[in-house]
Amino acid sequence: MTRRTGHHVPAVERMANYRLRMRAAGMRLIQIWVPDTQAPAFVKKCRAQSRSIARHDEAGDEALSFIESTYDWPRP
């Protein structure tokens, strides 16, 4: 789309053109809902789940030891 001084293309038309170009390029539009990671309830739930895992995951230390032994950590 060429921009001309003083020429305004409505947002609806720009979006329609963009979608047409993307479809022509073999793309397909999808929309998904994801958790709002900034919501206080999300943060609270994550903390609660993390604490629960820390209390009940008997193999957690073993798993972390395995990961640390197989990963080449960068030296500071």
N, C-alpha and C positions, 0 to 999 in steps of 0.2 A: 504494500500500500504506500503510495507516494504522498507525502505531506505537503500541502500547499499553505502558504500564509493566508490566514483569514478563513480557511476552509475547516469546518468542524464536522467530523463524522460522529454521529451518536454512538454511545457506548454499546447499545444493543446491536447495532450494525457491525461495529468493530468485532464484537464477540462472535457474531454469526460468521463473519468472514474468517476469523481465526479458527473456529471449529471446522469450517469447510476445508481450510488448508491442512489442518491436522488429520482430518479423515482422509483427504487425498494422499497424505503421506503414510497412510496405513495405520493410523492411531485410532483408538476408541476411547471416548470419555467415560470414566467411571467416577462415582462419588462415594466416599465412605465416611462413616462417623467414627471418630476416635475419641478416647478419653481426654478431657481437658486437664492437662497435667499441672495447670496453674490453679485449679480449683482447690480450695481448702479441704473439701471432702476427699478428693483424690489423694492429696498428700497424707491426710490422716489414715486413710485406708492402706496406703503403701507402707507407712511406718508400722501399723498394726500387723500387717502380713509379714514384714521383715522381722519383727520381734518374735512372732509366732514361729517362723522358720528357724530363727536362731535358738529358740528354746527347745524345739522338737526335732531338729535335724541332727541326728547322732552321727551321720556319715559326712556332715558338712566339713569338719576339719580334715577328714581323710580326702575328700574331694578337692579341697583347696590345696592340700599338700601335693596331690597328684598334678594339679594344674601348674603349680609353681615349679614342680620338678621337670615338667615337659616344655615349659615356655622359656624362651631365652629373653629374660628381662633386660632392657637396656641399662647400662651402667651410668650413674649420674656423673 
